[in-house]
Amino acid sequence: MRPRRVRFTATAQRQVAHEKTWWLENRLHIDVFATEIDEAVRMLSLLPGAGTLYVGAGTRGLRRLYLRKIACHVYYTFDAHDVIVRAVWGARRVRRRPLKA
């Protein structure tokens, strides 16, 4: 099986930048953030079914993967060729915004 290409929506890119900024300003081990994101991308490219289905969002096939070290969820969909990261939210948030397809 060939690895899938992992792409981030513009929204997900902004969210990663926001979470990274928070991490760099509030944590001592600043390299952990980049390492966790890189490992998640590698895993999703090889095993996109690793995350759990997230049915409450109204986006068909939406899954989420929890990144324990940085306390973030990666929300994504995938097909035979691509993994599309649609959102990256800190798990410390209380309210969730609905994801759009």
Gaussian input, Z-matrix of N, CA and C with variables (Angstrom, degrees):
# hf/3-21g

backbone

0 1
 N
 C     1     B1
 C     2     B2     1     A1
 N     3     B3     2     A2     1     D1
 C     4     B4     3     A3     2     D2
 C     5     B5     4     A4     3     D3
 N     6     B6     5     A5     4     D4
 C     7     B7     6     A6     5     D5
 C     8     B8     7     A7     6     D6
 N     9     B9     8     A8     7     D7
 C    10    B10     9     A9     8     D8
 C    11    B11    10    A10     9     D9
 N    12    B12    11    A11    10    D10
 C    13    B13    12    A12    11    D11
 C    14    B14    13    A13    12    D12
 N    15    B15    14    A14    13    D13
 C    16    B16    15    A15    14    D14
 C    17    B17    16    A16    15    D15
 N    18    B18    17    A17    16    D16
 C    19    B19    18    A18    17    D17
 C    20    B20    19    A19    18    D18
 N    21    B21    20    A20    19    D19
 C    22    B22    21    A21    20    D20
 C    23    B23    22    A22    21    D21
 N    24    B24    23    A23    22    D22
 C    25    B25    24    A24    23    D23
 C    26    B26    25    A25    24    D24
 N    27    B27    26    A26    25    D25
 C    28    B28    27    A27    26    D26
 C    29    B29    28    A28    27    D27
 N    30    B30    29    A29    28    D28
 C    31    B31    30    A30    29    D29
 C    32    B32    31    A31    30    D30
 N    33    B33    32    A32    31    D31
 C    34    B34    33    A33    32    D32
 C    35    B35    34    A34    33    D33
 N    36    B36    35    A35    34    D34
 C    37    B37    36    A36    35    D35
 C    38    B38    37    A37    36    D36
 N    39    B39    38    A38    37    D37
 C    40    B40    39    A39    38    D38
 C    41    B41    40    A40    39    D39
 N    42    B42    41    A41    40    D40
 C    43    B43    42    A42    41    D41
 C    44    B44    43    A43    42    D42
 N    45    B45    44    A44    43    D43
 C    46    B46    45    A45    44    D44
 C    47    B47    46    A46    45    D45
 N    48    B48    47    A47    46    D46
 C    49    B49    48    A48    47    D47
 C    50    B50    49    A49    48    D48
 N    51    B51    50    A50    49    D49
 C    52    B52    51    A51    50    D50
 C    53    B53    52    A52    51    D51
 N    54    B54    53    A53    52    D52
 C    55    B55    54    A54    53    D53
 C    56    B56    55    A55    54    D54
 N    57    B57    56    A56    55    D55
 C    58    B58    57    A57    56    D56
 C    59    B59    58    A58    57    D57
 N    60    B60    59    A59    58    D58
 C    61    B61    60    A60    59    D59
 C    62    B62    61    A61    60    D60
 N    63    B63    62    A62    61    D61
 C    64    B64    63    A63    62    D62
 C    65    B65    64    A64    63    D63
 N    66    B66    65    A65    64    D64
 C    67    B67    66    A66    65    D65
 C    68    B68    67    A67    66    D66
 N    69    B69    68    A68    67    D67
 C    70    B70    69    A69    68    D68
 C    71    B71    70    A70    69    D69
 N    72    B72    71    A71    70    D70
 C    73    B73    72    A72    71    D71
 C    74    B74    73    A73    72    D72
 N    75    B75    74    A74    73    D73
 C    76    B76    75    A75    74    D74
 C    77    B77    76    A76    75    D75
 N    78    B78    77    A77    76    D76
 C    79    B79    78    A78    77    D77
 C    80    B80    79    A79    78    D78
 N    81    B81    80    A80    79    D79
 C    82    B82    81    A81    80    D80
 C    83    B83    82    A82    81    D81
 N    84    B84    83    A83    82    D82
 C    85    B85    84    A84    83    D83
 C    86    B86    85    A85    84    D84
 N    87    B87    86    A86    85    D85
 C    88    B88    87    A87    86    D86
 C    89    B89    88    A88    87    D87
 N    90    B90    89    A89    88    D88
 C    91    B91    90    A90    89    D89
 C    92    B92    91    A91    90    D90
 N    93    B93    92    A92    91    D91
 C    94    B94    93    A93    92    D92
 C    95    B95    94    A94    93    D93
 N    96    B96    95    A95    94    D94
 C    97    B97    96    A96    95    D95
 C    98    B98    97    A97    96    D96
 N    99    B99    98    A98    97    D97
 C   100   B100    99    A99    98    D98
 C   101   B101   100   A100    99    D99
 N   102   B102   101   A101   100   D100
 C   103   B103   102   A102   101   D101
 C   104   B104   103   A103   102   D102
 N   105   B105   104   A104   103   D103
 C   106   B106   105   A105   104   D104
 C   107   B107   106   A106   105   D105
 N   108   B108   107   A107   106   D106
 C   109   B109   108   A108   107   D107
 C   110   B110   109   A109   108   D108
 N   111   B111   110   A110   109   D109
 C   112   B112   111   A111   110   D110
 C   113   B113   112   A112   111   D111
 N   114   B114   113   A113   112   D112
 C   115   B115   114   A114   113   D113
 C   116   B116   115   A115   114   D114
 N   117   B117   116   A116   115   D115
 C   118   B118   117   A117   116   D116
 C   119   B119   118   A118   117   D117
 N   120   B120   119   A119   118   D118
 C   121   B121   120   A120   119   D119
 C   122   B122   121   A121   120   D120
 N   123   B123   122   A122   121   D121
 C   124   B124   123   A123   122   D122
 C   125   B125   124   A124   123   D123
 N   126   B126   125   A125   124   D124
 C   127   B127   126   A126   125   D125
 C   128   B128   127   A127   126   D126
 N   129   B129   128   A128   127   D127
 C   130   B130   129   A129   128   D128
 C   131   B131   130   A130   129   D129
 N   132   B132   131   A131   130   D130
 C   133   B133   132   A132   131   D131
 C   134   B134   133   A133   132   D132
 N   135   B135   134   A134   133   D133
 C   136   B136   135   A135   134   D134
 C   137   B137   136   A136   135   D135
 N   138   B138   137   A137   136   D136
 C   139   B139   138   A138   137   D137
 C   140   B140   139   A139   138   D138
 N   141   B141   140   A140   139   D139
 C   142   B142   141   A141   140   D140
 C   143   B143   142   A142   141   D141
 N   144   B144   143   A143   142   D142
 C   145   B145   144   A144   143   D143
 C   146   B146   145   A145   144   D144
 N   147   B147   146   A146   145   D145
 C   148   B148   147   A147   146   D146
 C   149   B149   148   A148   147   D147
 N   150   B150   149   A149   148   D148
 C   151   B151   150   A150   149   D149
 C   152   B152   151   A151   150   D150
 N   153   B153   152   A152   151   D151
 C   154   B154   153   A153   152   D152
 C   155   B155   154   A154   153   D153
 N   156   B156   155   A155   154   D154
 C   157   B157   156   A156   155   D155
 C   158   B158   157   A157   156   D156
 N   159   B159   158   A158   157   D157
 C   160   B160   159   A159   158   D158
 C   161   B161   160   A160   159   D159
 N   162   B162   161   A161   160   D160
 C   163   B163   162   A162   161   D161
 C   164   B164   163   A163   162   D162
 N   165   B165   164   A164   163   D163
 C   166   B166   165   A165   164   D164
 C   167   B167   166   A166   165   D165
 N   168   B168   167   A167   166   D166
 C   169   B169   168   A168   167   D167
 C   170   B170   169   A169   168   D168
 N   171   B171   170   A170   169   D169
 C   172   B172   171   A171   170   D170
 C   173   B173   172   A172   171   D171
 N   174   B174   173   A173   172   D172
 C   175   B175   174   A174   173   D173
 C   176   B176   175   A175   174   D174
 N   177   B177   176   A176   175   D175
 C   178   B178   177   A177   176   D176
 C   179   B179   178   A178   177   D177
 N   180   B180   179   A179   178   D178
 C   181   B181   180   A180   179   D179
 C   182   B182   181   A181   180   D180
 N   183   B183   182   A182   181   D181
 C   184   B184   183   A183   182   D182
 C   185   B185   184   A184   183   D183
 N   186   B186   185   A185   184   D184
 C   187   B187   186   A186   185   D185
 C   188   B188   187   A187   186   D186
 N   189   B189   188   A188   187   D187
 C   190   B190   189   A189   188   D188
 C   191   B191   190   A190   189   D189
 N   192   B192   191   A191   190   D190
 C   193   B193   192   A192   191   D191
 C   194   B194   193   A193   192   D192
 N   195   B195   194   A194   193   D193
 C   196   B196   195   A195   194   D194
 C   197   B197   196   A196   195   D195
 N   198   B198   197   A197   196   D196
 C   199   B199   198   A198   197   D197
 C   200   B200   199   A199   198   D198
 N   201   B201   200   A200   199   D199
 C   202   B202   201   A201   200   D200
 C   203   B203   202   A202   201   D201
 N   204   B204   203   A203   202   D202
 C   205   B205   204   A204   203   D203
 C   206   B206   205   A205   204   D204
 N   207   B207   206   A206   205   D205
 C   208   B208   207   A207   206   D206
 C   209   B209   208   A208   207   D207
 N   210   B210   209   A209   208   D208
 C   211   B211   210   A210   209   D209
 C   212   B212   211   A211   210   D210
 N   213   B213   212   A212   211   D211
 C   214   B214   213   A213   212   D212
 C   215   B215   214   A214   213   D213
 N   216   B216   215   A215   214   D214
 C   217   B217   216   A216   215   D215
 C   218   B218   217   A217   216   D216
 N   219   B219   218   A218   217   D217
 C   220   B220   219   A219   218   D218
 C   221   B221   220   A220   219   D219
 N   222   B222   221   A221   220   D220
 C   223   B223   222   A222   221   D221
 C   224   B224   223   A223   222   D222
 N   225   B225   224   A224   223   D223
 C   226   B226   225   A225   224   D224
 C   227   B227   226   A226   225   D225
 N   228   B228   227   A227   226   D226
 C   229   B229   228   A228   227   D227
 C   230   B230   229   A229   228   D228
 N   231   B231   230   A230   229   D229
 C   232   B232   231   A231   230   D230
 C   233   B233   232   A232   231   D231
 N   234   B234   233   A233   232   D232
 C   235   B235   234   A234   233   D233
 C   236   B236   235   A235   234   D234
 N   237   B237   236   A236   235   D235
 C   238   B238   237   A237   236   D236
 C   239   B239   238   A238   237   D237
 N   240   B240   239   A239   238   D238
 C   241   B241   240   A240   239   D239
 C   242   B242   241   A241   240   D240
 N   243   B243   242   A242   241   D241
 C   244   B244   243   A243   242   D242
 C   245   B245   244   A244   243   D243
 N   246   B246   245   A245   244   D244
 C   247   B247   246   A246   245   D245
 C   248   B248   247   A247   246   D246
 N   249   B249   248   A248   247   D247
 C   250   B250   249   A249   248   D248
 C   251   B251   250   A250   249   D249
 N   252   B252   251   A251   250   D250
 C   253   B253   252   A252   251   D251
 C   254   B254   253   A253   252   D252
 N   255   B255   254   A254   253   D253
 C   256   B256   255   A255   254   D254
 C   257   B257   256   A256   255   D255
 N   258   B258   257   A257   256   D256
 C   259   B259   258   A258   257   D257
 C   260   B260   259   A259   258   D258
 N   261   B261   260   A260   259   D259
 C   262   B262   261   A261   260   D260
 C   263   B263   262   A262   261   D261
 N   264   B264   263   A263   262   D262
 C   265   B265   264   A264   263   D263
 C   266   B266   265   A265   264   D264
 N   267   B267   266   A266   265   D265
 C   268   B268   267   A267   266   D266
 C   269   B269   268   A268   267   D267
 N   270   B270   269   A269   268   D268
 C   271   B271   270   A270   269   D269
 C   272   B272   271   A271   270   D270
 N   273   B273   272   A272   271   D271
 C   274   B274   273   A273   272   D272
 C   275   B275   274   A274   273   D273
 N   276   B276   275   A275   274   D274
 C   277   B277   276   A276   275   D275
 C   278   B278   277   A277   276   D276
 N   279   B279   278   A278   277   D277
 C   280   B280   279   A279   278   D278
 C   281   B281   280   A280   279   D279
 N   282   B282   281   A281   280   D280
 C   283   B283   282   A282   281   D281
 C   284   B284   283   A283   282   D282
 N   285   B285   284   A284   283   D283
 C   286   B286   285   A285   284   D284
 C   287   B287   286   A286   285   D285
 N   288   B288   287   A287   286   D286
 C   289   B289   288   A288   287   D287
 C   290   B290   289   A289   288   D288
 N   291   B291   290   A290   289   D289
 C   292   B292   291   A291   290   D290
 C   293   B293   292   A292   291   D291
 N   294   B294   293   A293   292   D292
 C   295   B295   294   A294   293   D293
 C   296   B296   295   A295   294   D294
 N   297   B297   296   A296   295   D295
 C   298   B298   297   A297   296   D296
 C   299   B299   298   A298   297   D297
 N   300   B300   299   A299   298   D298
 C   301   B301   300   A300   299   D299
 C   302   B302   301   A301   300   D300

   B1=1.4439
   B2=1.5347
   B3=1.2932
   B4=1.4609
   B5=1.5307
   B6=1.3302
   B7=1.4707
   B8=1.5277
   B9=1.3056
   B10=1.4614
   B11=1.5303
   B12=1.3064
   B13=1.4631
   B14=1.5293
   B15=1.3142
   B16=1.4696
   B17=1.5264
   B18=1.3381
   B19=1.4543
   B20=1.5226
   B21=1.3200
   B22=1.4616
   B23=1.5195
   B24=1.3247
   B25=1.4650
   B26=1.5246
   B27=1.3181
   B28=1.4713
   B29=1.5275
   B30=1.3179
   B31=1.4589
   B32=1.5191
   B33=1.3163
   B34=1.4683
   B35=1.5259
   B36=1.3256
   B37=1.4680
   B38=1.5238
   B39=1.3345
   B40=1.4721
   B41=1.5304
   B42=1.3154
   B43=1.4557
   B44=1.5299
   B45=1.3274
   B46=1.4727
   B47=1.5232
   B48=1.3165
   B49=1.4645
   B50=1.5320
   B51=1.3245
   B52=1.4682
   B53=1.5300
   B54=1.3259
   B55=1.4713
   B56=1.5277
   B57=1.3321
   B58=1.4624
   B59=1.5303
   B60=1.3121
   B61=1.4594
   B62=1.5269
   B63=1.3313
   B64=1.4618
   B65=1.5269
   B66=1.3312
   B67=1.4657
   B68=1.5332
   B69=1.3158
   B70=1.4616
   B71=1.5283
   B72=1.3293
   B73=1.4615
   B74=1.5287
   B75=1.3287
   B76=1.4559
   B77=1.5268
   B78=1.2978
   B79=1.4623
   B80=1.5189
   B81=1.3269
   B82=1.4621
   B83=1.5301
   B84=1.3136
   B85=1.4722
   B86=1.5292
   B87=1.3160
   B88=1.4635
   B89=1.5230
   B90=1.3262
   B91=1.4612
   B92=1.5199
   B93=1.3181
   B94=1.4663
   B95=1.5245
   B96=1.3190
   B97=1.4648
   B98=1.5242
   B99=1.3195
   B100=1.4723
   B101=1.5199
   B102=1.3127
   B103=1.4566
   B104=1.5225
   B105=1.3287
   B106=1.4673
   B107=1.5310
   B108=1.3274
   B109=1.4720
   B110=1.5288
   B111=1.3242
   B112=1.4737
   B113=1.5187
   B114=1.3206
   B115=1.4661
   B116=1.5264
   B117=1.3130
   B118=1.4639
   B119=1.5273
   B120=1.3273
   B121=1.4668
   B122=1.5281
   B123=1.3228
   B124=1.4712
   B125=1.5176
   B126=1.3232
   B127=1.4547
   B128=1.5230
   B129=1.3280
   B130=1.4608
   B131=1.5185
   B132=1.3265
   B133=1.4666
   B134=1.5294
   B135=1.3176
   B136=1.4637
   B137=1.5276
   B138=1.3230
   B139=1.4676
   B140=1.5273
   B141=1.3294
   B142=1.4647
   B143=1.5230
   B144=1.3035
   B145=1.4621
   B146=1.5123
   B147=1.3303
   B148=1.4711
   B149=1.5254
   B150=1.3004
   B151=1.4611
   B152=1.5171
   B153=1.3119
   B154=1.4584
   B155=1.5243
   B156=1.3261
   B157=1.4577
   B158=1.5217
   B159=1.3235
   B160=1.4580
   B161=1.5237
   B162=1.3191
   B163=1.4643
   B164=1.5263
   B165=1.3072
   B166=1.4584
   B167=1.5100
   B168=1.3187
   B169=1.4641
   B170=1.5196
   B171=1.3091
   B172=1.4540
   B173=1.5150
   B174=1.3283
   B175=1.4610
   B176=1.5202
   B177=1.3029
   B178=1.4632
   B179=1.5337
   B180=1.3232
   B181=1.4536
   B182=1.5217
   B183=1.3360
   B184=1.4568
   B185=1.5308
   B186=1.3065
   B187=1.4580
   B188=1.5121
   B189=1.3248
   B190=1.4574
   B191=1.5172
   B192=1.3212
   B193=1.4565
   B194=1.5203
   B195=1.3228
   B196=1.4605
   B197=1.5163
   B198=1.3336
   B199=1.4609
   B200=1.5258
   B201=1.2943
   B202=1.4594
   B203=1.5234
   B204=1.3192
   B205=1.4685
   B206=1.5263
   B207=1.3283
   B208=1.4676
   B209=1.5298
   B210=1.3302
   B211=1.4673
   B212=1.5292
   B213=1.3278
   B214=1.4663
   B215=1.5275
   B216=1.3233
   B217=1.4621
   B218=1.5255
   B219=1.3124
   B220=1.4608
   B221=1.5254
   B222=1.3267
   B223=1.4622
   B224=1.5234
   B225=1.3391
   B226=1.4614
   B227=1.5232
   B228=1.3154
   B229=1.4575
   B230=1.5262
   B231=1.3297
   B232=1.4645
   B233=1.5148
   B234=1.3295
   B235=1.4561
   B236=1.5276
   B237=1.3070
   B238=1.4697
   B239=1.5237
   B240=1.3248
   B241=1.4624
   B242=1.5277
   B243=1.3354
   B244=1.4556
   B245=1.5222
   B246=1.3072
   B247=1.4623
   B248=1.5220
   B249=1.3215
   B250=1.4570
   B251=1.5306
   B252=1.3275
   B253=1.4618
   B254=1.5252
   B255=1.3149
   B256=1.4587
   B257=1.5233
   B258=1.3245
   B259=1.4652
   B260=1.5202
   B261=1.3222
   B262=1.4617
   B263=1.5188
   B264=1.3221
   B265=1.4556
   B266=1.5079
   B267=1.3076
   B268=1.4484
   B269=1.5214
   B270=1.3020
   B271=1.4600
   B272=1.5223
   B273=1.3157
   B274=1.4547
   B275=1.5290
   B276=1.3329
   B277=1.4665
   B278=1.5207
   B279=1.3045
   B280=1.4572
   B281=1.5177
   B282=1.3206
   B283=1.4558
   B284=1.5211
   B285=1.2985
   B286=1.4603
   B287=1.5275
   B288=1.3077
   B289=1.4549
   B290=1.5229
   B291=1.3220
   B292=1.4723
   B293=1.5294
   B294=1.3183
   B295=1.4790
   B296=1.5173
   B297=1.3086
   B298=1.4690
   B299=1.5126
   B300=1.3079
   B301=1.4707
   B302=1.4980
   A1=109.83
   A2=114.90
   A3=122.46
   A4=110.92
   A5=117.90
   A6=118.93
   A7=111.09
   A8=116.00
   A9=121.24
   A10=109.20
   A11=115.46
   A12=121.58
   A13=107.65
   A14=116.99
   A15=121.75
   A16=107.75
   A17=115.16
   A18=121.04
   A19=109.30
   A20=116.01
   A21=122.34
   A22=108.83
   A23=116.72
   A24=119.51
   A25=108.13
   A26=116.67
   A27=120.53
   A28=110.11
   A29=116.87
   A30=120.96
   A31=110.68
   A32=117.55
   A33=121.47
   A34=110.74
   A35=117.25
   A36=120.16
   A37=110.82
   A38=116.64
   A39=120.37
   A40=110.85
   A41=116.01
   A42=119.63
   A43=111.69
   A44=116.50
   A45=119.97
   A46=109.53
   A47=117.14
   A48=120.76
   A49=110.55
   A50=116.59
   A51=120.90
   A52=110.61
   A53=117.12
   A54=121.04
   A55=110.82
   A56=116.59
   A57=120.36
   A58=110.51
   A59=116.90
   A60=121.07
   A61=110.39
   A62=116.37
   A63=120.20
   A64=110.07
   A65=115.92
   A66=120.64
   A67=110.68
   A68=116.57
   A69=120.55
   A70=112.80
   A71=116.52
   A72=120.64
   A73=113.36
   A74=117.55
   A75=120.23
   A76=116.05
   A77=118.47
   A78=120.97
   A79=111.03
   A80=115.34
   A81=120.81
   A82=112.50
   A83=116.46
   A84=121.10
   A85=109.11
   A86=115.23
   A87=120.02
   A88=113.63
   A89=118.39
   A90=120.87
   A91=112.69
   A92=117.98
   A93=121.77
   A94=110.87
   A95=118.45
   A96=121.25
   A97=110.87
   A98=117.30
   A99=121.05
   A100=111.04
   A101=117.47
   A102=121.31
   A103=110.90
   A104=117.31
   A105=120.88
   A106=111.70
   A107=117.07
   A108=120.02
   A109=109.77
   A110=117.62
   A111=120.97
   A112=111.51
   A113=117.31
   A114=120.76
   A115=111.06
   A116=117.17
   A117=120.89
   A118=110.76
   A119=117.25
   A120=121.03
   A121=110.09
   A122=116.90
   A123=119.90
   A124=111.64
   A125=116.55
   A126=119.80
   A127=111.31
   A128=117.24
   A129=119.70
   A130=112.17
   A131=117.71
   A132=119.53
   A133=111.06
   A134=116.85
   A135=121.39
   A136=113.22
   A137=117.05
   A138=122.11
   A139=111.04
   A140=118.05
   A141=119.28
   A142=114.11
   A143=117.90
   A144=120.23
   A145=113.27
   A146=117.70
   A147=121.86
   A148=112.52
   A149=117.77
   A150=120.36
   A151=111.09
   A152=115.81
   A153=120.50
   A154=110.22
   A155=116.11
   A156=120.42
   A157=109.61
   A158=115.46
   A159=122.05
   A160=107.08
   A161=115.26
   A162=120.43
   A163=114.29
   A164=118.72
   A165=121.20
   A166=115.21
   A167=119.26
   A168=121.47
   A169=113.75
   A170=118.21
   A171=120.61
   A172=114.33
   A173=118.33
   A174=122.47
   A175=107.33
   A176=116.05
   A177=121.22
   A178=111.13
   A179=115.82
   A180=121.40
   A181=115.09
   A182=116.96
   A183=120.14
   A184=109.78
   A185=115.55
   A186=122.45
   A187=108.77
   A188=115.61
   A189=118.56
   A190=109.54
   A191=112.68
   A192=121.87
   A193=107.39
   A194=116.31
   A195=120.62
   A196=109.92
   A197=116.12
   A198=122.55
   A199=107.07
   A200=116.16
   A201=123.47
   A202=113.63
   A203=117.45
   A204=120.18
   A205=113.01
   A206=117.05
   A207=119.58
   A208=112.30
   A209=116.58
   A210=122.78
   A211=112.44
   A212=115.98
   A213=122.09
   A214=109.85
   A215=114.60
   A216=121.10
   A217=108.49
   A218=115.98
   A219=122.69
   A220=106.25
   A221=116.96
   A222=122.72
   A223=108.06
   A224=116.78
   A225=119.61
   A226=111.79
   A227=114.55
   A228=122.89
   A229=106.70
   A230=116.10
   A231=118.50
   A232=110.85
   A233=114.22
   A234=122.28
   A235=107.48
   A236=117.63
   A237=121.14
   A238=113.27
   A239=117.88
   A240=120.82
   A241=114.88
   A242=117.36
   A243=121.08
   A244=112.90
   A245=114.90
   A246=123.56
   A247=105.17
   A248=116.51
   A249=121.22
   A250=107.95
   A251=116.28
   A252=121.12
   A253=106.26
   A254=115.43
   A255=121.45
   A256=113.33
   A257=116.80
   A258=120.34
   A259=109.41
   A260=114.79
   A261=122.20
   A262=105.72
   A263=115.17
   A264=120.77
   A265=110.35
   A266=115.72
   A267=120.55
   A268=109.70
   A269=117.11
   A270=121.10
   A271=111.34
   A272=116.98
   A273=120.08
   A274=112.40
   A275=117.86
   A276=121.08
   A277=109.78
   A278=115.41
   A279=120.02
   A280=110.22
   A281=118.09
   A282=122.11
   A283=110.74
   A284=116.35
   A285=122.86
   A286=109.31
   A287=116.05
   A288=121.27
   A289=107.47
   A290=118.48
   A291=119.32
   A292=110.54
   A293=115.56
   A294=121.34
   A295=108.33
   A296=115.91
   A297=121.02
   A298=108.60
   A299=115.53
   A300=121.08
   A301=111.94
   D1=134.85
   D2=-179.75
   D3=-86.34
   D4=140.57
   D5=177.24
   D6=-62.27
   D7=145.04
   D8=175.65
   D9=-83.31
   D10=153.88
   D11=174.06
   D12=-79.21
   D13=134.10
   D14=179.16
   D15=-106.32
   D16=121.48
   D17=179.48
   D18=-121.89
   D19=148.88
   D20=178.35
   D21=-110.44
   D22=134.35
   D23=172.39
   D24=-67.01
   D25=164.44
   D26=177.32
   D27=-60.01
   D28=-38.87
   D29=177.85
   D30=-61.80
   D31=-46.82
   D32=179.85
   D33=-63.60
   D34=-36.91
   D35=177.85
   D36=-62.59
   D37=-42.91
   D38=178.04
   D39=-64.21
   D40=-39.76
   D41=-179.52
   D42=-66.97
   D43=-39.38
   D44=176.34
   D45=-62.27
   D46=-44.01
   D47=179.39
   D48=-61.13
   D49=-42.02
   D50=179.07
   D51=-63.60
   D52=-48.74
   D53=179.95
   D54=-62.93
   D55=-38.82
   D56=179.51
   D57=-64.59
   D58=-43.63
   D59=178.19
   D60=-58.83
   D61=-46.70
   D62=178.22
   D63=-59.22
   D64=-45.32
   D65=-177.93
   D66=-60.64
   D67=-47.05
   D68=-178.18
   D69=-64.56
   D70=-30.87
   D71=-179.64
   D72=-83.44
   D73=-19.53
   D74=-170.56
   D75=-123.05
   D76=-0.65
   D77=-177.15
   D78=-127.61
   D79=152.53
   D80=179.16
   D81=-81.42
   D82=-41.12
   D83=-176.65
   D84=-91.96
   D85=81.54
   D86=-171.39
   D87=-70.23
   D88=-21.88
   D89=-179.63
   D90=-73.45
   D91=-16.65
   D92=-177.42
   D93=-61.52
   D94=-39.24
   D95=-177.34
   D96=-59.91
   D97=-53.23
   D98=-178.45
   D99=-62.64
   D100=-39.56
   D101=179.80
   D102=-62.89
   D103=-45.07
   D104=179.89
   D105=-63.45
   D106=-43.01
   D107=179.21
   D108=-64.80
   D109=-44.75
   D110=179.20
   D111=-60.75
   D112=-42.91
   D113=179.20
   D114=-65.76
   D115=-38.33
   D116=177.77
   D117=-63.66
   D118=-43.49
   D119=178.86
   D120=-61.70
   D121=-44.22
   D122=177.84
   D123=-61.06
   D124=-45.59
   D125=-179.09
   D126=-64.53
   D127=-45.03
   D128=-179.36
   D129=-64.71
   D130=-32.15
   D131=178.88
   D132=-67.51
   D133=-31.55
   D134=-177.98
   D135=-96.71
   D136=-36.27
   D137=-175.94
   D138=-133.43
   D139=68.85
   D140=-175.35
   D141=-64.88
   D142=-18.67
   D143=177.63
   D144=-80.79
   D145=3.29
   D146=-176.41
   D147=-65.26
   D148=-33.11
   D149=-179.97
   D150=-75.13
   D151=167.40
   D152=178.97
   D153=-94.68
   D154=147.94
   D155=176.42
   D156=-61.95
   D157=141.65
   D158=178.96
   D159=-123.49
   D160=88.76
   D161=-170.35
   D162=-80.95
   D163=-17.91
   D164=-175.23
   D165=-72.78
   D166=-9.34
   D167=-173.22
   D168=-88.01
   D169=-16.97
   D170=-178.82
   D171=82.51
   D172=8.90
   D173=176.57
   D174=-105.86
   D175=118.56
   D176=-176.55
   D177=-60.31
   D178=129.48
   D179=176.11
   D180=77.01
   D181=9.47
   D182=-178.73
   D183=-67.66
   D184=132.76
   D185=178.01
   D186=-125.72
   D187=162.13
   D188=174.30
   D189=-137.77
   D190=146.80
   D191=-179.69
   D192=-124.04
   D193=127.24
   D194=-179.58
   D195=-90.15
   D196=127.77
   D197=176.82
   D198=-101.58
   D199=98.47
   D200=-170.51
   D201=-59.87
   D202=-45.44
   D203=-174.07
   D204=-65.44
   D205=-30.40
   D206=-179.24
   D207=-110.75
   D208=2.80
   D209=176.73
   D210=53.87
   D211=50.36
   D212=177.27
   D213=-127.79
   D214=152.14
   D215=170.43
   D216=-106.23
   D217=137.16
   D218=173.23
   D219=-105.50
   D220=119.30
   D221=179.39
   D222=-101.70
   D223=131.04
   D224=-173.07
   D225=-155.10
   D226=162.32
   D227=169.65
   D228=-125.90
   D229=165.48
   D230=178.03
   D231=-152.80
   D232=158.50
   D233=172.26
   D234=-133.58
   D235=-163.51
   D236=-175.93
   D237=-65.84
   D238=-20.23
   D239=-174.55
   D240=-116.90
   D241=-32.38
   D242=-170.75
   D243=-131.19
   D244=152.29
   D245=165.95
   D246=-114.02
   D247=125.94
   D248=179.56
   D249=-109.50
   D250=111.98
   D251=175.67
   D252=-80.63
   D253=118.66
   D254=-174.20
   D255=-99.79
   D256=-25.02
   D257=179.47
   D258=-160.67
   D259=151.27
   D260=172.76
   D261=-135.27
   D262=110.28
   D263=-175.79
   D264=-121.30
   D265=140.53
   D266=172.61
   D267=-64.40
   D268=134.98
   D269=-179.18
   D270=-71.02
   D271=-12.24
   D272=-179.99
   D273=-78.44
   D274=-6.90
   D275=177.98
   D276=-67.77
   D277=149.97
   D278=179.03
   D279=-96.25
   D280=-48.13
   D281=-178.71
   D282=-99.12
   D283=142.67
   D284=177.57
   D285=-110.15
   D286=138.67
   D287=172.30
   D288=-88.57
   D289=144.90
   D290=178.32
   D291=-65.60
   D292=142.81
   D293=176.08
   D294=-88.16
   D295=140.20
   D296=177.33
   D297=-102.06
   D298=145.21
   D299=-179.38
   D300=-63.59

